[in-house]
Amino acid sequence: MSNNYIRQSARGYEPLRANDLLYSEQRTLFFTDQVNTDTIKGVVQELMFLDSESSEPITLYVGSPGGDVTAGLMLYDTIRSMRSKVVTIASGIAASMGAIILLAGDERKILPNSKVMIHDPAYFGNISGKKPHQLRSQLEDLIEVQKTLCSIIAERTGHTVGEIEEITREDSYYSAQEALDFGLVQEILAYAEKDSAE
C-alpha cells in the first residue's frame, strides 16, 4: 500500500508521504529503530528544526528495542534542552535506551497495549586478549554508564537511585498500567470513541 498522498498547493499538485504530513503539519515524529548514531542523527536534526520554527509542542512516538547508550543520551539531552514541549508516547515497546528516550519527554504517555523495559547496561565488547588494567577500565566505564542511567530513571520517576539500581539488575518489563503506577509514564492514552452508525 502506498504511503503517498496528493495535495494541492500554490505550486500545483505535489505528492507527500504520510510521515511528511505528520511532521510538517502536526509536529509528530516516530522513532522505531535500534538506537545508534545513524538512526538518532536524523531525529535530532528534525527535532532541532521543529524547535527553531516554533515553540509549539512536538510529539515523538517511541517504539525502540534500545541500543547504543551514547547515541541514546544524545537524543535524551537534545529533547531535555529544547524550548518546545516534547510529548513522548510509548508505542509497541520502549526498551532499554528506548525507555530512556521515552523518559526525556516533558509529558510521557503510553498506548494501552504497549510496554516499557528498563535494565542495566551490558558490555558487548571482546575481552579476549585484554589485560587486567584494560578490563578494569572498561568495567569502570560501564559502572559510570549504569550510574548515569539509574540517575535519569530515578529523577524522572521519583524513585531513589538505590531503588532503581535494585530494579534494573534484571530486565524489568512494565505493562501500560504498571508503567503508569511506577512513574515511567504519566498517562495511558484512551481509545477514541467512534461515532455509532445510524
SEMARLUM-846261 format. One record per residue (C-alpha): residue in one letter; residue number from 1; y, x, z. Coordinates in Angstrom, 1 decimal. Each point is the difference from the previous one (the first is absolute). Layout:
BEGIN
<"A", NUM, <Y, X, Z>>
...
// end
This chain:
BEGIN
<"M", 1, <0.0, 0.0, 0.0>>
<"S", 2, <3.4, 1.4, -1.0>>
<"N", 3, <2.6, 0.6, 2.8>>
<"N", 4, <2.8, 0.0, -2.6>>
<"Y", 5, <2.6, -2.8, -0.1>>
<"I", 6, <2.8, -0.7, -2.4>>
<"R", 7, <3.5, -0.5, 1.3>>
<"Q", 8, <3.2, -0.9, -1.9>>
<"S", 9, <3.1, 2.0, 0.8>>
<"A", 10, <3.2, 1.0, -1.7>>
<"R", 11, <-2.0, 2.7, -1.8>>
<"G", 12, <-2.4, -2.7, -1.4>>
<"Y", 13, <-3.6, -0.4, 0.9>>
<"E", 14, <-1.6, 2.8, 2.0>>
<"P", 15, <-3.5, 0.5, 1.4>>
<"L", 16, <-0.3, 0.6, 3.7>>
<"R", 17, <-2.9, 0.7, 2.3>>
<"A", 18, <-0.5, -2.1, 3.2>>
<"N", 19, <0.5, 3.1, 2.1>>
<"D", 20, <3.4, 0.6, -1.7>>
<"L", 21, <1.1, -3.5, 0.7>>
<"L", 22, <-1.0, 0.2, 3.6>>
<"Y", 23, <1.7, 3.4, 0.3>>
<"S", 24, <3.3, -0.9, -1.7>>
<"E", 25, <0.4, -3.6, 1.1>>
<"Q", 26, <-1.7, -0.3, 3.4>>
<"R", 27, <0.1, 3.6, 1.2>>
<"T", 28, <-3.7, 0.0, 0.5>>
<"L", 29, <-2.3, 3.0, -0.3>>
<"F", 30, <-3.8, 0.5, 0.3>>
<"F", 31, <-1.8, 3.1, 1.3>>
<"T", 32, <-3.8, -0.4, -0.5>>
<"D", 33, <-1.0, 3.6, -0.6>>
<"Q", 34, <-1.4, 3.0, 1.8>>
<"V", 35, <2.8, 1.8, 1.8>>
<"N", 36, <0.9, 3.2, -1.7>>
<"T", 37, <3.1, 1.7, -1.3>>
<"D", 38, <-0.4, -1.4, -3.5>>
<"T", 39, <-0.4, -3.7, 1.1>>
<"I", 40, <2.7, 0.2, 2.7>>
<"K", 41, <2.6, 1.7, -2.1>>
<"G", 42, <0.6, -3.1, -2.2>>
<"V", 43, <0.2, -2.4, 2.9>>
<"V", 44, <2.6, 2.3, 1.7>>
<"Q", 45, <2.1, 0.1, -3.1>>
<"E", 46, <-0.2, -3.8, -0.5>>
<"L", 47, <1.0, -0.6, 3.6>>
<"M", 48, <2.9, 2.4, -0.1>>
<"F", 49, <1.2, -1.6, -3.2>>
<"L", 50, <-0.1, -3.5, 1.4>>
<"D", 51, <1.7, 1.3, 3.2>>
<"S", 52, <2.8, 1.5, -2.1>>
<"E", 53, <0.6, -3.2, -1.9>>
<"S", 54, <0.2, -2.4, 3.0>>
<"S", 55, <-0.8, -0.3, 3.7>>
<"E", 56, <-1.9, -3.2, -0.6>>
<"P", 57, <-3.5, -0.1, 1.5>>
<"I", 58, <-2.9, 1.7, -1.8>>
<"T", 59, <-3.6, -1.2, 0.2>>
<"L", 60, <-2.9, 2.6, -0.2>>
<"Y", 61, <-3.5, -1.3, -0.2>>
<"V", 62, <-2.4, 2.6, 1.4>>
<"G", 63, <-3.7, 0.0, -0.9>>
<"S", 64, <-1.0, 3.6, 0.3>>
<"P", 65, <-3.2, 1.8, 1.3>>
<"G", 66, <2.1, 2.9, 1.2>>
<"G", 67, <0.1, 3.6, -1.1>>
<"D", 68, <2.3, 3.0, 0.4>>
<"V", 69, <2.0, 0.1, 3.2>>
<"T", 70, <2.9, 2.0, -1.3>>
<"A", 71, <0.5, -2.3, -2.9>>
<"G", 72, <-0.3, -3.1, 2.2>>
<"L", 73, <2.5, 1.3, 2.4>>
<"M", 74, <2.4, 0.6, -2.9>>
<"L", 75, <-0.1, -3.7, -0.8>>
<"Y", 76, <0.2, -0.9, 3.7>>
<"D", 77, <3.1, 2.1, 0.6>>
<"T", 78, <1.6, -1.4, -3.2>>
<"I", 79, <-0.5, -3.6, 1.1>>
<"R", 80, <1.3, 0.7, 3.5>>
<"S", 81, <3.1, 1.7, -1.3>>
<"M", 82, <1.1, -2.7, -2.5>>
<"R", 83, <2.9, -2.3, 0.6>>
<"S", 84, <-1.8, -2.9, -1.6>>
<"K", 85, <-2.4, -1.9, 2.3>>
<"V", 86, <-3.6, 0.6, -1.2>>
<"V", 87, <-2.6, -2.7, 0.6>>
<"T", 88, <-3.5, 1.4, -0.2>>
<"I", 89, <-3.0, -2.3, -0.6>>
<"A", 90, <-3.6, 1.0, 0.5>>
<"S", 91, <-2.0, -1.2, -3.0>>
<"G", 92, <-3.8, 0.5, -0.1>>
<"I", 93, <-0.2, 3.0, 2.3>>
<"A", 94, <2.6, 2.4, 1.3>>
<"A", 95, <-2.1, 2.8, 1.3>>
<"S", 96, <0.7, 3.5, 1.4>>
<"M", 97, <3.3, 1.2, -1.6>>
<"G", 98, <0.2, -3.5, -1.6>>
<"A", 99, <0.4, -1.3, 3.6>>
<"I", 100, <2.7, 2.5, 0.7>>
<"I", 101, <1.9, -1.1, -3.1>>
<"L", 102, <-0.4, -3.6, 1.1>>
<"L", 103, <1.5, 1.0, 3.4>>
<"A", 104, <3.1, 1.3, -1.7>>
<"G", 105, <1.3, -3.5, -0.7>>
<"D", 106, <2.9, -1.5, 1.8>>
<"E", 107, <-2.0, -3.1, -0.2>>
<"R", 108, <-3.8, 0.2, -0.1>>
<"K", 109, <-2.2, -2.8, -1.3>>
<"I", 110, <-3.6, -0.5, -1.0>>
<"L", 111, <-1.8, -2.4, -2.3>>
<"P", 112, <-2.6, -2.2, 1.8>>
<"N", 113, <-3.1, 1.7, -1.2>>
<"S", 114, <1.3, 3.6, 0.0>>
<"K", 115, <-0.8, 2.8, 2.4>>
<"V", 116, <1.5, 3.1, 1.5>>
<"M", 117, <-1.9, 3.1, 1.0>>
<"I", 118, <1.4, 2.9, 2.1>>
<"H", 119, <-1.8, 3.2, 0.9>>
<"D", 120, <0.5, 3.7, 0.7>>
<"P", 121, <0.6, 2.3, -3.0>>
<"A", 122, <-3.0, 1.9, -1.3>>
<"Y", 123, <-0.4, 3.6, -1.3>>
<"F", 124, <-1.4, 0.2, -3.5>>
<"G", 125, <0.5, 3.7, -0.6>>
<"N", 126, <-2.8, 2.5, -0.6>>
<"I", 127, <-0.7, 2.1, 3.1>>
<"S", 128, <-2.6, 2.2, -1.7>>
<"G", 129, <1.1, 3.7, 0.4>>
<"K", 130, <3.0, -0.8, 2.2>>
<"K", 131, <0.7, 2.3, 3.0>>
<"P", 132, <0.4, -1.4, 3.5>>
<"H", 133, <3.8, 0.4, 0.0>>
<"Q", 134, <0.2, -1.9, -3.3>>
<"L", 135, <-2.1, -2.8, 1.3>>
<"R", 136, <2.1, -0.1, 3.2>>
<"S", 137, <3.2, -0.2, -2.0>>
<"Q", 138, <-1.3, -2.9, -2.1>>
<"L", 139, <-1.2, -1.8, 3.1>>
<"E", 140, <3.4, 0.4, 1.6>>
<"D", 141, <1.6, -1.5, -3.2>>
<"L", 142, <-2.4, -2.9, 0.1>>
<"I", 143, <0.8, -0.7, 3.6>>
<"E", 144, <3.7, 0.0, -0.7>>
<"V", 145, <-0.5, -2.5, -2.8>>
<"Q", 146, <-2.0, -2.2, 2.4>>
<"K", 147, <2.8, 0.1, 2.5>>
<"T", 148, <2.5, -0.9, -2.7>>
<"L", 149, <-2.0, -3.0, -1.2>>
<"C", 150, <-0.8, -1.2, 3.5>>
<"S", 151, <3.6, 0.2, 1.0>>
<"I", 152, <1.0, -2.1, -3.1>>
<"I", 153, <-2.7, -2.7, 0.8>>
<"A", 154, <1.0, -0.1, 3.7>>
<"E", 155, <3.7, -0.3, -0.8>>
<"R", 156, <-0.5, -2.8, -2.6>>
<"T", 157, <-2.5, -2.0, 2.0>>
<"G", 158, <1.4, 0.4, 3.6>>
<"H", 159, <-3.1, 1.7, 1.3>>
<"T", 160, <-0.2, 3.4, 1.8>>
<"V", 161, <-0.9, 3.1, -1.9>>
<"G", 162, <-3.0, 0.4, 2.4>>
<"E", 163, <-1.3, -3.5, -0.9>>
<"I", 164, <0.4, 0.8, -3.7>>
<"E", 165, <-1.8, 3.3, 0.3>>
<"E", 166, <-3.0, -1.8, 1.6>>
<"I", 167, <-0.1, -2.8, -2.6>>
<"T", 168, <0.3, 2.4, -3.0>>
<"R", 169, <-3.0, 2.2, 1.0>>
<"E", 170, <-2.0, -2.4, -2.1>>
<"D", 171, <0.8, -2.1, -3.1>>
<"S", 172, <1.6, -3.1, 1.5>>
<"Y", 173, <0.2, -3.1, -2.2>>
<"Y", 174, <2.2, -2.9, 0.7>>
<"S", 175, <-0.1, -3.5, -1.6>>
<"A", 176, <3.3, -1.7, -0.6>>
<"Q", 177, <0.0, -1.6, 3.4>>
<"E", 178, <-1.1, 3.1, 1.7>>
<"A", 179, <2.7, 2.0, -1.8>>
<"L", 180, <2.6, -2.5, 1.2>>
<"D", 181, <-1.3, 0.1, 3.6>>
<"F", 182, <0.0, 3.8, 0.0>>
<"G", 183, <3.5, 0.3, -1.4>>
<"L", 184, <-0.9, 1.6, -3.4>>
<"V", 185, <1.7, -3.0, -1.7>>
<"Q", 186, <2.4, -2.7, 1.1>>
<"E", 187, <-1.0, -2.9, -2.1>>
<"I", 188, <-3.0, -1.5, -1.8>>
<"L", 189, <1.1, -1.5, -3.2>>
<"A", 190, <-0.9, -3.6, -0.3>>
<"Y", 191, <-1.4, -1.6, -3.1>>
<"A", 192, <2.6, -1.9, -2.0>>
<"E", 193, <-0.3, -3.8, 0.1>>
<"K", 194, <-0.9, -1.5, -3.3>>
<"D", 195, <1.5, -3.2, -1.4>>
<"S", 196, <-2.7, -2.6, 0.1>>
<"A", 197, <-0.9, -1.5, -3.4>>
<"E", 198, <1.2, -3.5, -0.5>>
// end
